[in-house]
Amino acid sequence: MKDPIPFEKGRVVQSIQGRDRGRYFIVLDPAGPDLVWIADGKLHPLKRPKKKKFRHLHAKPIVIKLETIRPEGGKLQDSDLRRALEQNGFAVDRSLCKEG
């Protein structure tokens, strides 16, 4: 049996439950024994990260080093998260009109 992929800081995950089902996120920090804070820079920006249970996420084998996303220094921004996801093949939809 394969070992499960850990939900570490910088891990790319896909939501499998909830209204954000199918979207890709980056794990920001642990939030408890079976919870993590996630953000994608669009639906859940850095100002409002989402707390989500492990069982509602599918971990991908890619870890993005959050410290190296912004090589020129400064504070991490939502556009940095979106760019990092796109560069690794997890594109965020760029619709001109909001769903609703």
PyMOL commands that set and color helices and strands:
alter all, ss='L'
color gray80, all
select helices_A, chain A and resi 54-56+66-68+78-87
alter helices_A, ss='H'
color red, helices_A
select strands_A, chain A and resi 11-15+24-32+35-39+50-53+57-63
alter strands_A, ss='S'
color yellow, strands_A
deselect
rebuild
show_as cartoon
